[in-house]
């Protein structure tokens, strides 16, 4: 079994060093599928991915903890007591994920950050903070229409109330233009998955190009140069 401590032994030669790929998309868009399958990140190894990227996903931790505490993944008709317990589990999942992410950042490891993108301010702050740590950032935005989002939510294991699906879908899509400005055309890929189109190849291609691209951030360049000079001495 792969342990977090083993992952943190990578260093200056890690292929994904100082690279952060964000995924965004509303419920049922397929953005988590893009993260787990298209980037080669199997569900049973939640923080080991292809291209040297480590997975950051609070939803994955949330689902695991729901099972651990005997709570249902169908969140549509919870009692008041169940809602309170579920909210506590959600906070625990977020804290656990934040700790893991900080460990990755401390080790300068590449990351695949899988989120909805409904909170623009949170993503923008995270991107700025990562850039200050030396990271180059990229976003894959997976889109779908509202009817498809509602249908897929009804058919998946972890179901959320319909009104929340609609609210989340609206918020995510309102942020698309802002994300395009934040990341720039060269660091963002937008794909439509309303009809389950085969977008895997283009996502893999663009992500691989980004990860293999020479690091642009001057902070990372300086750190790598110092590390290599220390190894020579």
Secondary structure, 3 states (H helix, E strand, C coil): CCCHHHHCCCCCCCCCCCEEEEEECCCCCCHHHHHHHHCCCCCCCCCCCHHHEEEECHHHHHHHHHHHCCCCCECCCCCHHHHHHHHHHHHHHHHHHHHHHHHHHHCCCEEEEECCCCCHHHHHHHHHHHHHCCCEEEEEEEECCHHHHHHHHHHCCCECCHHHHHHHHHHHHHCHHHHHHHHCHHHEEEEECCCCCCCHHHHHHHHHHHHHCCCCCHHHHHHHHHHHHHHHC
